[in-house]
Amino acid sequence: MWPNSASVRNICCVIVLCAGFFSFTTFGHAQSVDETYKEALKEGGTLNVYGTLTPDTAVKVLPVFEKRFPGVKTVNTGASSDKIVARAISEARGGRTIGDVFHMNLENVMQVHEQGLVLEKLPPEADVFASHLKGTYWVATRFNTLVAAWNTQLVSKANEPKSFEDFAEPKWKGKLLAEPRDAEFMIAFAEQRYKSADKAIALFKRIAANGVEFHSGHPQLVELLMAGQGSASITCALSVSA
């Protein structure tokens, strides 16, 4: 069973990357938010959001947006980043642009940018963002904190890991779960913890030797951990809105 909140230990609670981003699909010049709002009302008042907002998050966040901008109705097309990218590119090749904004990981925003699907400018309101929280066509919306967690029904108190490096020990062989797309986790170790790419790569190679079982989607990792398919997940995710 899934351990209660008091028994879940965040053994590597490091903010590794601004992992949620908004980018604007290509349409004219960069406008202020209020200017864009006025244009949106003239064009029908619908904002199509292509992104990775979970249903629970969408029902909380999008109504707040609609209250801030009366007359605008949000249409959320939620899916994995890979599916959002594939859909946007497919629609563009078919001569259609449906999504107004993208909300997903930066590497995926970069993919649609490479296809010429986003505006290469930011609204003036982005000026208040720190330089590491924005680019020329994106702004950060949340931090993802990747942590390790384990099932206390399968891991005794004596065998609980004391550090992330413990997962490289042979006793974890065949017991680890992870998300295959969390490359930023290794980047955080290379740039923040070790200040060395070689040391980070060496650690993750030792962990990989334990036969890590990969599954796409952090919610699925939680479900599998609850079901006891693995003793520990080395990449559970917590999101914090910016």
N, C-alpha and C positions, 0 to 999 in steps of 0.2 A: 504493500500500500504506500501511497504518497505520504511522506512525513509531514507533520504539522509545521506551521510556520516557525515554531520555537526550535525545531530540530533541524531545520534546513540551514546549512552553513554556507555563506558566500566566501569561498576561499580565495577567489581571485576577482574581486569586485573592482575592476578597472574600467573606466570609460575608455573604450577603444577607438570609437569613431563616431562622428555625427552621421548616424545611419539612416535618418529619415530626412528626405529633402523634397522641397517643392520646386518644380521648374514649370515654365509657362510655354505652352505650345506656340508655334510660330503664328503671329498675327500682328502685322504692322509694327509700330514703334513702341518702345517701353513707355507705359503710362503710369500715373500714380494710381493707387488703389481706388480712390474716389472717381477718377476719370474712367477707369476700367468698369467700375460699378455702373456708371451712367450709360456707358456703351452697352453693357450687358442687358440693362433694362430695355434699351431700344431694340436689341436683337432677340428679345423673347424672355429674358430673365432666367435662363437655365445655365448652370455651371456643371459641366461634365468632369467629374474627378476620376482619373485613372490612377489607381494606387493600391497600396497594401494595407489600408485601414481595415482592421478587423471589424466585424459587425458590431461588437460591443463598443469599440471606440467610435465608430461612425455615428451611432445613435446618440452619442454624447457630444461629439465635436461639431458635426454638421448643423444641428439645430442652432447652436450658438452662432455659427457663421450666418445662418439665415436670419437670425434675429438682428445681427449687426448690419446686414444688408437686406432690408425689407424688399420683397418683390422678387428676390432671387431664389430659385429652387435648385438645390444641389441634387445631382444624380450620381451616386457612387457606384463605380464599376470596380469592385474589389476582387483581387486575385493575387496570385504570387507574382513577384517581380518579373520572372521569366515569361509568364503568360501575358502580362501587361505589355511588355516590350514586343512580343510576337504579334499581339493584336494590333498595336499602334502601327507597327511597320506594315503589316498586312493591309490595314485600312488605307494607309498612305499610298501604297502601291496600287490600290484600287481607286485612287483619286478622291479619297474621303479623309477628312480630319474631324474626328468626333470629340476626342478628349481635349479639354481646355487646359488642364493642369495635370502634371504627373507628381505622384507622391510615392517614392520608393527609395531604395538604397542608391547611393551615389554611382556605383559601378553600372547600375541599370539606367540611371538618368544619362550617363555618358553614352550608353548604347543608342538611345533615341536621339541624343544630340548629334552623334556621328551620322545619323540618317537625315539630319537637317530638320528635325521635328520640333525643336524648341527655339524660343526667342533668345538671341544672344545679348540680352539686356536685362537689367533688374529694375523694378519700380523704385522710385526715390525712397520709399519707406525702408528699403533694405540697407540704407546708409548707416543705420544704428547697429547693424550686425558686425561683430568682430570679423577680421579678415579671414580667420580660419573657419568661420561659420557660413561662408558664402563664396561663390565663384562668379564667373561672368554670366552664368545663366541659371544658377541655383542658389537657394538659401536653405539652411538647416532648420528642421522643425522639431527634432527630438534627438536625444542621445540614447543609444542602445548600450546597456551595461551587460556584458556577457559574464556569466558566473558558472561555477560548477555546483551541482547539487546531487544528492544521493538518496536512495531509498533506505531508511533506517531499519526496515524489516530485513534487508539483505546485507547491510553493512553494520557490523557491531561497533560499539563505542571504541573499542580498542583498535579497530581497523580503519577508523575514519581518517581520511587524508588530512595532513597538517599543512600542506602546501600543494600548489598545482603540480609541482615537480614529482610529487608522490605517485601520480598516475603513470609515470614511466616505469614503476616497479612491476616485476613479473606477476605479482599477486592479482593485478587488475586485468590480466589477459582474458579476453572474451567477455568482459563485463562492462565495457564502456560504450556509451552512445554519444553521437555528436551530429551537428548540422554540417553538411559538406560545403556550404557556401560561406561559412564564417571565417574567411581569409583574414579579416581585420583582427581576429584574435591573435594570430601569429605576428601580424604587423605590430600590435601593441607590445608583445613581448620583445620583439626586435628593437623597437624604437624607444620604449619606455622602461621596461624592466631590466633588460640586459644591455641595452645600447649596442647590440651586436646582432646582426642578421644570422651569422654563423652559429652563435650559441642558441638562438631561438629555433633555427632549423634543426639543430642537433637534438634539442629537447623533443620537438614534435615528431621527429623520426623515431625516437625511443618510445614515445607514446603510441605511435602508429603500429609499432611492432607488437603491441598488445592486441591487435586485431579489432580496432575501433569499428563499431557498426554505425553506418551513416544513414540518416533519414532526413528528408527535406521537410522543413517546417518545425519551428520551435514548439508550437502546440502539440504536434505529434510526439515530440521527444518527451514532453511532460506525461502524455498518455501512456507511452511505452514504459516510462520510468515507474509510473503508478502501477502498471500491470506486472512489473517485475521482469520485463524483457532484458533490462540491463540493471546493473547495480548502481551505476552513476552516469550522469550526463555531464560532459565537460564543457558544453556550450549552451546553457540555458540563457534565455534573454529576458531582460527587464527594460522596458521603455520608459523614458522620462521626457515629457514634453518640454521643448525649449521655451 
